Amino acid sequence: MVAWSVYRDQLAHLSHGLALWEPDPGGIYDHVTIGDLGYVDKGHFMLMFNILLRGDHPRQTFGVPESFEPLNMGHFPNECSLVLSKGSYCSQTVSERKLEIGAQGPAVCVAHITSPISAYVEILSSPGMASGGGTAYKCTKKKGAMLSIPFNADRQDAIRTKLFETYIIAHCDSWLPFADKRGFPVDRLEDIIIVTGRDLTNSWAMAAFTDTSRDWDLSLSIEAMGGGANLGWSCTNHTQNSVECHDSGLFSETELGSAENSVFIHSGVPR
Protein backbone atom coordinates (compact mmCIF):
# COMPACT_ATOMS: atom_id res chain seq x y z
CA MET A 1 0.00 0.00 0.00
CA VAL A 2 1.10 3.57 -0.65
CA ALA A 3 2.06 5.85 2.22
CA TRP A 4 -0.97 8.15 2.16
CA SER A 5 -3.35 5.17 2.27
CA VAL A 6 -1.46 3.43 5.09
CA TYR A 7 -1.28 6.68 7.05
CA ARG A 8 -5.03 7.31 6.71
CA ASP A 9 -6.03 3.76 7.63
CA GLN A 10 -3.59 3.38 10.52
CA LEU A 11 -4.74 6.58 12.26
CA ALA A 12 -8.48 6.01 11.69
CA HIS A 13 -8.94 4.35 15.10
CA LEU A 14 -8.09 7.64 16.85
CA SER A 15 -11.54 8.98 15.83
CA HIS A 16 -10.15 12.43 15.06
CA GLY A 17 -11.42 12.27 11.50
CA LEU A 18 -9.68 11.65 8.20
CA ALA A 19 -5.88 11.93 8.53
CA LEU A 20 -4.39 13.86 5.61
CA TRP A 21 -0.95 12.84 4.38
CA GLU A 22 -0.68 16.20 2.56
CA PRO A 23 -2.00 18.83 5.02
CA ASP A 24 -0.93 21.84 2.94
CA PRO A 25 -3.64 23.43 0.75
CA GLY A 26 -1.14 23.58 -2.10
CA GLY A 27 -2.05 27.11 -3.15
CA ILE A 28 -5.53 26.05 -4.30
CA TYR A 29 -7.34 27.51 -1.28
CA ASP A 30 -6.30 29.20 1.96
CA HIS A 31 -7.23 26.34 4.32
CA VAL A 32 -9.92 23.71 4.78
CA THR A 33 -13.06 25.18 6.32
CA ILE A 34 -16.49 23.96 7.43
CA GLY A 35 -18.84 23.50 4.47
CA ASP A 36 -16.13 22.60 1.97
CA LEU A 37 -17.21 19.87 -0.44
CA GLY A 38 -14.54 17.89 -2.23
CA TYR A 39 -12.55 14.67 -2.25
CA VAL A 40 -9.20 13.33 -1.09
CA ASP A 41 -6.59 12.60 -3.74
CA LYS A 42 -3.37 10.89 -2.58
CA GLY A 43 -3.80 12.26 0.93
CA HIS A 44 -4.62 15.83 -0.15
CA PHE A 45 -8.07 17.41 0.21
CA MET A 46 -9.24 18.87 -3.08
CA LEU A 47 -11.95 21.52 -2.79
CA MET A 48 -14.74 21.57 -5.41
CA PHE A 49 -17.02 24.16 -3.79
CA ASN A 50 -18.40 25.23 -0.41
CA ILE A 51 -22.05 24.51 0.39
CA LEU A 52 -22.37 27.37 2.92
CA LEU A 53 -21.33 30.16 0.54
CA ARG A 54 -23.23 31.79 -2.30
CA GLY A 55 -22.44 30.66 -5.82
CA ASP A 56 -20.52 33.82 -6.77
CA HIS A 57 -18.28 33.80 -3.68
CA PRO A 58 -14.53 34.01 -4.52
CA ARG A 59 -13.95 30.64 -2.80
CA GLN A 60 -16.07 28.92 -5.47
CA THR A 61 -13.08 28.76 -7.84
CA PHE A 62 -14.52 25.97 -9.98
CA GLY A 63 -18.08 27.28 -9.90
CA VAL A 64 -21.05 25.38 -8.48
CA PRO A 65 -23.65 22.90 -9.80
CA GLU A 66 -26.39 24.42 -11.96
CA SER A 67 -29.05 23.72 -9.34
CA PHE A 68 -26.88 24.95 -6.47
CA GLU A 69 -28.50 26.40 -3.37
CA PRO A 70 -26.30 27.21 -0.36
CA LEU A 71 -27.15 25.64 2.97
CA ASN A 72 -28.80 28.27 5.18
CA MET A 73 -27.73 27.68 8.79
CA GLY A 74 -29.98 30.44 10.13
CA HIS A 75 -29.06 32.86 12.90
CA PHE A 76 -28.08 30.29 15.52
CA PRO A 77 -24.42 29.54 16.29
CA ASN A 78 -23.04 26.59 14.32
CA GLU A 79 -19.30 26.46 15.03
CA CYS A 80 -17.35 25.62 18.16
CA SER A 81 -13.64 26.35 18.51
CA LEU A 82 -11.51 23.83 20.40
CA VAL A 83 -7.92 22.55 20.27
CA LEU A 84 -6.23 19.35 19.21
CA SER A 85 -3.61 18.97 21.92
CA LYS A 86 0.07 18.98 21.03
CA GLY A 87 1.85 15.64 21.16
CA SER A 88 1.99 12.36 19.29
CA TYR A 89 -0.84 10.59 17.48
CA CYS A 90 0.08 7.01 16.66
CA SER A 91 -1.45 3.89 15.17
CA GLN A 92 -2.15 0.89 17.41
CA THR A 93 1.06 -0.68 16.09
CA VAL A 94 3.24 2.24 17.19
CA SER A 95 4.17 2.96 20.80
CA GLU A 96 6.19 5.82 22.27
CA ARG A 97 8.47 6.40 25.21
CA LYS A 98 10.16 9.47 26.61
CA LEU A 99 13.93 9.86 26.34
CA GLU A 100 16.34 11.50 28.75
CA ILE A 101 19.29 13.34 27.23
CA GLY A 102 21.57 15.97 28.61
CA ALA A 103 22.90 17.63 25.49
CA GLN A 104 21.59 21.05 24.45
CA GLY A 105 21.54 22.73 21.05
CA PRO A 106 20.25 21.46 17.69
CA ALA A 107 17.90 18.51 17.98
CA VAL A 108 18.22 15.31 16.00
CA CYS A 109 15.59 12.68 15.25
CA VAL A 110 16.82 9.23 14.26
CA ALA A 111 14.62 6.36 13.13
CA HIS A 112 15.69 2.86 12.20
CA ILE A 113 14.34 -0.66 11.92
CA THR A 114 16.43 -2.97 14.04
CA SER A 115 14.72 -6.26 13.17
CA PRO A 116 12.08 -7.54 10.76
CA ILE A 117 9.32 -6.55 13.19
CA SER A 118 10.71 -3.56 15.02
CA ALA A 119 11.02 0.09 14.01
CA TYR A 120 12.12 3.06 16.08
CA VAL A 121 11.84 6.81 15.68
CA GLU A 122 13.73 8.96 18.16
CA ILE A 123 13.20 12.69 18.53
CA LEU A 124 15.94 13.81 20.87
CA SER A 125 14.72 17.35 21.26
CA SER A 126 12.49 19.83 19.51
CA PRO A 127 10.83 23.19 20.17
CA GLY A 128 7.73 22.78 22.32
CA MET A 129 9.20 19.80 24.18
CA ALA A 130 10.86 19.88 27.58
CA SER A 131 14.54 20.82 27.36
CA GLY A 132 16.76 17.78 27.31
CA GLY A 133 13.91 15.40 26.56
CA GLY A 134 12.43 13.66 23.58
CA THR A 135 10.37 10.75 22.34
CA ALA A 136 11.09 7.37 20.78
CA TYR A 137 8.49 5.59 18.63
CA LYS A 138 8.41 1.86 18.02
CA CYS A 139 6.43 0.07 15.30
CA THR A 140 5.99 -3.66 15.98
CA LYS A 141 4.04 -4.67 12.88
CA LYS A 142 4.52 -4.37 9.12
CA LYS A 143 2.37 -1.23 8.95
CA GLY A 144 2.03 1.79 11.19
CA ALA A 145 1.80 5.57 11.26
CA MET A 146 2.61 8.52 13.47
CA LEU A 147 1.86 12.23 13.58
CA SER A 148 3.70 14.68 15.81
CA ILE A 149 2.52 18.24 16.42
CA PRO A 150 4.64 20.36 18.80
CA PHE A 151 1.92 22.93 19.48
CA ASN A 152 -1.85 22.81 19.96
CA ALA A 153 -3.78 22.71 16.68
CA ASP A 154 -6.78 24.93 15.97
CA ARG A 155 -9.87 22.66 15.96
CA GLN A 156 -13.22 23.82 14.65
CA ASP A 157 -16.37 21.71 14.45
CA ALA A 158 -19.92 22.26 13.24
CA ILE A 159 -22.56 21.99 15.95
CA ARG A 160 -25.80 21.34 14.06
CA THR A 161 -24.66 18.51 11.80
CA LYS A 162 -28.23 17.27 11.20
CA LEU A 163 -28.66 20.17 8.80
CA PHE A 164 -25.75 18.84 6.75
CA GLU A 165 -27.38 15.41 6.57
CA THR A 166 -30.64 16.91 5.30
CA TYR A 167 -28.74 18.96 2.72
CA ILE A 168 -26.88 15.89 1.44
CA ILE A 169 -30.14 14.00 0.83
CA ALA A 170 -31.66 16.95 -1.04
CA HIS A 171 -28.71 17.92 -3.25
CA CYS A 172 -26.23 15.05 -3.68
CA ASP A 173 -27.65 13.99 -7.08
CA SER A 174 -26.03 17.03 -8.72
CA TRP A 175 -22.51 16.49 -7.38
CA LEU A 176 -21.25 13.65 -9.58
CA PRO A 177 -22.41 15.34 -12.82
CA PHE A 178 -20.68 18.53 -11.62
CA ALA A 179 -17.47 16.64 -10.85
CA ASP A 180 -17.55 14.98 -14.27
CA LYS A 181 -18.17 18.28 -16.04
CA ARG A 182 -15.22 19.91 -14.30
CA GLY A 183 -12.94 16.90 -14.89
CA PHE A 184 -12.47 15.91 -11.26
CA PRO A 185 -11.40 12.24 -10.79
CA VAL A 186 -14.49 11.30 -8.77
CA ASP A 187 -16.50 8.28 -9.92
CA ARG A 188 -18.47 7.42 -6.79
CA LEU A 189 -20.72 9.55 -4.63
CA GLU A 190 -19.19 8.01 -1.50
CA ASP A 191 -15.82 9.54 -2.45
CA ILE A 192 -17.26 13.03 -1.98
CA ILE A 193 -16.74 14.64 1.42
CA ILE A 194 -18.47 17.54 3.14
CA VAL A 195 -16.23 19.04 5.82
CA THR A 196 -17.93 19.48 9.19
CA GLY A 197 -14.71 20.20 11.09
CA ARG A 198 -10.92 20.41 10.78
CA ASP A 199 -7.68 20.62 12.78
CA LEU A 200 -5.26 23.29 11.56
CA THR A 201 -1.58 23.77 12.38
CA ASN A 202 1.53 24.95 10.57
CA SER A 203 3.97 22.65 12.42
CA TRP A 204 3.84 18.88 11.95
CA ALA A 205 5.88 15.78 11.17
CA MET A 206 4.47 12.43 10.06
CA ALA A 207 5.62 8.98 9.01
CA ALA A 208 4.00 5.94 7.43
CA PHE A 209 5.56 2.51 7.88
CA THR A 210 4.44 0.68 4.74
CA ASP A 211 6.53 -2.48 5.17
CA THR A 212 8.89 -2.83 8.13
CA SER A 213 10.01 -6.32 7.16
CA ARG A 214 13.17 -4.71 5.77
CA ASP A 215 16.04 -2.93 7.47
CA TRP A 216 16.28 0.82 6.96
CA ASP A 217 17.70 3.95 8.57
CA LEU A 218 15.98 7.29 8.69
CA SER A 219 17.07 10.53 10.32
CA LEU A 220 15.51 13.91 10.93
CA SER A 221 17.74 16.84 11.76
CA ILE A 222 16.24 19.82 13.53
CA GLU A 223 18.39 22.93 13.46
CA ALA A 224 17.44 25.52 16.06
CA MET A 225 16.80 29.02 14.72
CA GLY A 226 15.02 32.19 15.77
CA GLY A 227 11.31 31.57 16.28
CA GLY A 228 11.43 27.91 15.39
CA ALA A 229 13.55 25.15 13.88
CA ASN A 230 14.30 23.80 10.41
CA LEU A 231 13.53 20.13 9.82
CA GLY A 232 14.79 17.65 7.26
CA TRP A 233 14.35 13.90 6.80
CA SER A 234 16.92 11.63 5.15
CA CYS A 235 17.03 7.89 4.45
CA THR A 236 20.35 6.06 4.37
CA ASN A 237 19.37 2.66 3.01
CA HIS A 238 18.36 1.11 -0.30
CA THR A 239 14.95 0.11 1.08
CA GLN A 240 13.53 3.61 1.49
CA ASN A 241 10.17 2.48 0.07
CA SER A 242 9.43 0.69 3.35
CA VAL A 243 8.90 4.01 5.13
CA GLU A 244 7.91 7.48 4.02
CA CYS A 245 7.91 10.61 6.10
CA HIS A 246 7.76 14.35 5.70
CA ASP A 247 7.16 17.49 7.72
CA SER A 248 6.15 21.12 7.58
CA GLY A 249 9.79 22.22 7.32
CA LEU A 250 9.47 24.63 10.24
CA PHE A 251 8.42 24.06 13.84
CA SER A 252 7.05 27.32 15.22
CA GLU A 253 3.99 28.27 17.23
CA THR A 254 1.19 29.70 15.09
CA GLU A 255 -1.10 32.50 16.16
CA LEU A 256 -4.64 31.23 16.68
CA GLY A 257 -6.64 31.55 13.46
CA SER A 258 -3.64 31.84 11.13
CA ALA A 259 -2.80 28.14 10.61
CA GLU A 260 -3.31 26.71 7.11
CA ASN A 261 -2.39 23.00 7.20
CA SER A 262 -5.14 20.47 7.96
CA VAL A 263 -3.87 17.35 9.73
CA PHE A 264 -7.39 15.96 10.28
CA ILE A 265 -10.71 16.72 8.62
CA HIS A 266 -14.06 15.74 10.10
CA SER A 267 -16.64 14.98 7.48
CA GLY A 268 -20.07 13.96 6.37
CA VAL A 269 -20.05 11.50 3.45
CA PRO A 270 -23.08 11.04 1.18
CA ARG A 271 -24.28 7.43 1.17
C-alpha positions as CSV (number, residue, x, y, z in Angstrom):
1,M,0.0,0.0,0.0
2,V,1.1,3.6,-0.7
3,A,2.1,5.9,2.2
4,W,-1.0,8.2,2.2
5,S,-3.3,5.2,2.3
6,V,-1.5,3.4,5.1
7,Y,-1.3,6.7,7.0
8,R,-5.0,7.3,6.7
9,D,-6.0,3.8,7.6
10,Q,-3.6,3.4,10.5
11,L,-4.7,6.6,12.3
12,A,-8.5,6.0,11.7
13,H,-8.9,4.3,15.1
14,L,-8.1,7.6,16.8
15,S,-11.5,9.0,15.8
16,H,-10.1,12.4,15.1
17,G,-11.4,12.3,11.5
18,L,-9.7,11.6,8.2
19,A,-5.9,11.9,8.5
20,L,-4.4,13.9,5.6
21,W,-0.9,12.8,4.4
22,E,-0.7,16.2,2.6
23,P,-2.0,18.8,5.0
24,D,-0.9,21.8,2.9
25,P,-3.6,23.4,0.7
26,G,-1.1,23.6,-2.1
27,G,-2.0,27.1,-3.2
28,I,-5.5,26.0,-4.3
29,Y,-7.3,27.5,-1.3
30,D,-6.3,29.2,2.0
31,H,-7.2,26.3,4.3
32,V,-9.9,23.7,4.8
33,T,-13.1,25.2,6.3
34,I,-16.5,24.0,7.4
35,G,-18.8,23.5,4.5
36,D,-16.1,22.6,2.0
37,L,-17.2,19.9,-0.4
38,G,-14.5,17.9,-2.2
39,Y,-12.6,14.7,-2.3
40,V,-9.2,13.3,-1.1
41,D,-6.6,12.6,-3.7
42,K,-3.4,10.9,-2.6
43,G,-3.8,12.3,0.9
44,H,-4.6,15.8,-0.1
45,F,-8.1,17.4,0.2
46,M,-9.2,18.9,-3.1
47,L,-11.9,21.5,-2.8
48,M,-14.7,21.6,-5.4
49,F,-17.0,24.2,-3.8
50,N,-18.4,25.2,-0.4
51,I,-22.0,24.5,0.4
52,L,-22.4,27.4,2.9
53,L,-21.3,30.2,0.5
54,R,-23.2,31.8,-2.3
55,G,-22.4,30.7,-5.8
56,D,-20.5,33.8,-6.8
57,H,-18.3,33.8,-3.7
58,P,-14.5,34.0,-4.5
59,R,-14.0,30.6,-2.8
60,Q,-16.1,28.9,-5.5
61,T,-13.1,28.8,-7.8
62,F,-14.5,26.0,-10.0
63,G,-18.1,27.3,-9.9
64,V,-21.1,25.4,-8.5
65,P,-23.7,22.9,-9.8
66,E,-26.4,24.4,-12.0
67,S,-29.0,23.7,-9.3
68,F,-26.9,25.0,-6.5
69,E,-28.5,26.4,-3.4
70,P,-26.3,27.2,-0.4
71,L,-27.2,25.6,3.0
72,N,-28.8,28.3,5.2
73,M,-27.7,27.7,8.8
74,G,-30.0,30.4,10.1
75,H,-29.1,32.9,12.9
76,F,-28.1,30.3,15.5
77,P,-24.4,29.5,16.3
78,N,-23.0,26.6,14.3
79,E,-19.3,26.5,15.0
80,C,-17.4,25.6,18.2
81,S,-13.6,26.3,18.5
82,L,-11.5,23.8,20.4
83,V,-7.9,22.6,20.3
84,L,-6.2,19.4,19.2
85,S,-3.6,19.0,21.9
86,K,0.1,19.0,21.0
87,G,1.9,15.6,21.2
88,S,2.0,12.4,19.3
89,Y,-0.8,10.6,17.5
90,C,0.1,7.0,16.7
91,S,-1.4,3.9,15.2
92,Q,-2.1,0.9,17.4
93,T,1.1,-0.7,16.1
94,V,3.2,2.2,17.2
95,S,4.2,3.0,20.8
96,E,6.2,5.8,22.3
97,R,8.5,6.4,25.2
98,K,10.2,9.5,26.6
99,L,13.9,9.9,26.3
100,E,16.3,11.5,28.7
101,I,19.3,13.3,27.2
102,G,21.6,16.0,28.6
103,A,22.9,17.6,25.5
104,Q,21.6,21.1,24.5
105,G,21.5,22.7,21.1
106,P,20.3,21.5,17.7
107,A,17.9,18.5,18.0
108,V,18.2,15.3,16.0
109,C,15.6,12.7,15.3
110,V,16.8,9.2,14.3
111,A,14.6,6.4,13.1
112,H,15.7,2.9,12.2
113,I,14.3,-0.7,11.9
114,T,16.4,-3.0,14.0
115,S,14.7,-6.3,13.2
116,P,12.1,-7.5,10.8
117,I,9.3,-6.6,13.2
118,S,10.7,-3.6,15.0
119,A,11.0,0.1,14.0
120,Y,12.1,3.1,16.1
121,V,11.8,6.8,15.7
122,E,13.7,9.0,18.2
123,I,13.2,12.7,18.5
124,L,15.9,13.8,20.9
125,S,14.7,17.3,21.3
126,S,12.5,19.8,19.5
127,P,10.8,23.2,20.2
128,G,7.7,22.8,22.3
129,M,9.2,19.8,24.2
130,A,10.9,19.9,27.6
131,S,14.5,20.8,27.4
132,G,16.8,17.8,27.3
133,G,13.9,15.4,26.6
134,G,12.4,13.7,23.6
135,T,10.4,10.8,22.3
136,A,11.1,7.4,20.8
137,Y,8.5,5.6,18.6
138,K,8.4,1.9,18.0
139,C,6.4,0.1,15.3
140,T,6.0,-3.7,16.0
141,K,4.0,-4.7,12.9
142,K,4.5,-4.4,9.1
143,K,2.4,-1.2,8.9
144,G,2.0,1.8,11.2
145,A,1.8,5.6,11.3
146,M,2.6,8.5,13.5
147,L,1.9,12.2,13.6
148,S,3.7,14.7,15.8
149,I,2.5,18.2,16.4
150,P,4.6,20.4,18.8
151,F,1.9,22.9,19.5
152,N,-1.9,22.8,20.0
153,A,-3.8,22.7,16.7
154,D,-6.8,24.9,16.0
155,R,-9.9,22.7,16.0
156,Q,-13.2,23.8,14.6
157,D,-16.4,21.7,14.4
158,A,-19.9,22.3,13.2
159,I,-22.6,22.0,15.9
160,R,-25.8,21.3,14.1
161,T,-24.7,18.5,11.8
162,K,-28.2,17.3,11.2
163,L,-28.7,20.2,8.8
164,F,-25.7,18.8,6.8
165,E,-27.4,15.4,6.6
166,T,-30.6,16.9,5.3
167,Y,-28.7,19.0,2.7
168,I,-26.9,15.9,1.4
169,I,-30.1,14.0,0.8
170,A,-31.7,16.9,-1.0
171,H,-28.7,17.9,-3.2
172,C,-26.2,15.0,-3.7
173,D,-27.6,14.0,-7.1
174,S,-26.0,17.0,-8.7
175,W,-22.5,16.5,-7.4
176,L,-21.2,13.7,-9.6
177,P,-22.4,15.3,-12.8
178,F,-20.7,18.5,-11.6
179,A,-17.5,16.6,-10.9
180,D,-17.5,15.0,-14.3
181,K,-18.2,18.3,-16.0
182,R,-15.2,19.9,-14.3
183,G,-12.9,16.9,-14.9
184,F,-12.5,15.9,-11.3
185,P,-11.4,12.2,-10.8
186,V,-14.5,11.3,-8.8
187,D,-16.5,8.3,-9.9
188,R,-18.5,7.4,-6.8
189,L,-20.7,9.5,-4.6
190,E,-19.2,8.0,-1.5
191,D,-15.8,9.5,-2.4
192,I,-17.3,13.0,-2.0
193,I,-16.7,14.6,1.4
194,I,-18.5,17.5,3.1
195,V,-16.2,19.0,5.8
196,T,-17.9,19.5,9.2
197,G,-14.7,20.2,11.1
198,R,-10.9,20.4,10.8
199,D,-7.7,20.6,12.8
200,L,-5.3,23.3,11.6
201,T,-1.6,23.8,12.4
202,N,1.5,25.0,10.6
203,S,4.0,22.7,12.4
204,W,3.8,18.9,11.9
205,A,5.9,15.8,11.2
206,M,4.5,12.4,10.1
207,A,5.6,9.0,9.0
208,A,4.0,5.9,7.4
209,F,5.6,2.5,7.9
210,T,4.4,0.7,4.7
211,D,6.5,-2.5,5.2
212,T,8.9,-2.8,8.1
213,S,10.0,-6.3,7.2
214,R,13.2,-4.7,5.8
215,D,16.0,-2.9,7.5
216,W,16.3,0.8,7.0
217,D,17.7,3.9,8.6
218,L,16.0,7.3,8.7
219,S,17.1,10.5,10.3
220,L,15.5,13.9,10.9
221,S,17.7,16.8,11.8
222,I,16.2,19.8,13.5
223,E,18.4,22.9,13.5
224,A,17.4,25.5,16.1
225,M,16.8,29.0,14.7
226,G,15.0,32.2,15.8
227,G,11.3,31.6,16.3
228,G,11.4,27.9,15.4
229,A,13.5,25.2,13.9
230,N,14.3,23.8,10.4
231,L,13.5,20.1,9.8
232,G,14.8,17.7,7.3
233,W,14.3,13.9,6.8
234,S,16.9,11.6,5.1
235,C,17.0,7.9,4.4
236,T,20.3,6.1,4.4
237,N,19.4,2.7,3.0
238,H,18.4,1.1,-0.3
239,T,15.0,0.1,1.1
240,Q,13.5,3.6,1.5
241,N,10.2,2.5,0.1
242,S,9.4,0.7,3.4
243,V,8.9,4.0,5.1
244,E,7.9,7.5,4.0
245,C,7.9,10.6,6.1
246,H,7.8,14.3,5.7
247,D,7.2,17.5,7.7
248,S,6.1,21.1,7.6
249,G,9.8,22.2,7.3
250,L,9.5,24.6,10.2
251,F,8.4,24.1,13.8
252,S,7.0,27.3,15.2
253,E,4.0,28.3,17.2
254,T,1.2,29.7,15.1
255,E,-1.1,32.5,16.2
256,L,-4.6,31.2,16.7
257,G,-6.6,31.6,13.5
258,S,-3.6,31.8,11.1
259,A,-2.8,28.1,10.6
260,E,-3.3,26.7,7.1
261,N,-2.4,23.0,7.2
262,S,-5.1,20.5,8.0
263,V,-3.9,17.3,9.7
264,F,-7.4,16.0,10.3
265,I,-10.7,16.7,8.6
266,H,-14.1,15.7,10.1
267,S,-16.6,15.0,7.5
268,G,-20.1,14.0,6.4
269,V,-20.0,11.5,3.5
270,P,-23.1,11.0,1.2
271,R,-24.3,7.4,1.2
